[in-house]
């Protein structure tokens, strides 16, 4: 993050790093929502939701239900590092 910020300042482009954790989560959810909408419309895309954030997992499951994307379609996959957030992984 420090290198990216330094590089942006040096070269003269906008800082590419979100200022807060909350902004990062919001951006992740916006990008994920875009992909989920794409899946809804043409079913050609797949996505791996790689997150240890339970709110992101809940967001994804809620949006899947809203958009009519059933888990059995195998369009959305979830991944966490082995042993991290097992309380999220096991129910999935």
Secondary structure, DSSP 8 states (H G I E B T S, - for coil): -HHHHHHHHHHT----S-SSHHHHHHHHHHHHHHHHHHHHHHS---EEEE---HHHHHHHHHHHHHHT--GGG--EEEE--TTSSHHHHTT-
